[in-house]
Amino acid sequence: MRKMIQTSLLTTFVVLVTASFSYAQFSITGNSDFPFFHLGCLIVGGLIIVSLKRKYSRLYMSEAIGSFALYALLVSIFTAPVVDALKSLIN
């Protein structure tokens, strides 16, 4: 029962982070330059982390959430609006 609850919580976290990423990117770029590849990478990464949590019971909940949060940060850094903002900040 505990394993199922933890997997459900992790799945909810992954869905919320992915939805917030999609909303933020859509509000910034609009429909024309939406990063579908980055969204797909985020979804596949979330599925992998959830399946690892489901398979290995010794994986702590905080480790799974932290690893997905860092992965989402890494994916969002390499989107076009963030790269453009970093270019303008450096120049």
CORCOR-V126568 format. One record per run of one state. SS is the DSSP state (H for helix, E for strand, C for the rest). FROM is the first residue (numbers start at 0). TO is the last residue. If there is no record, write none. Layout:
{{SS	FROM	TO} {SS	FROM	TO}}
This chain:
{{C	0	0} {H	1	28} {C	29	34} {H	35	54} {C	55	59} {H	60	76} {C	77	78} {H	79	89} {C	90	90}}
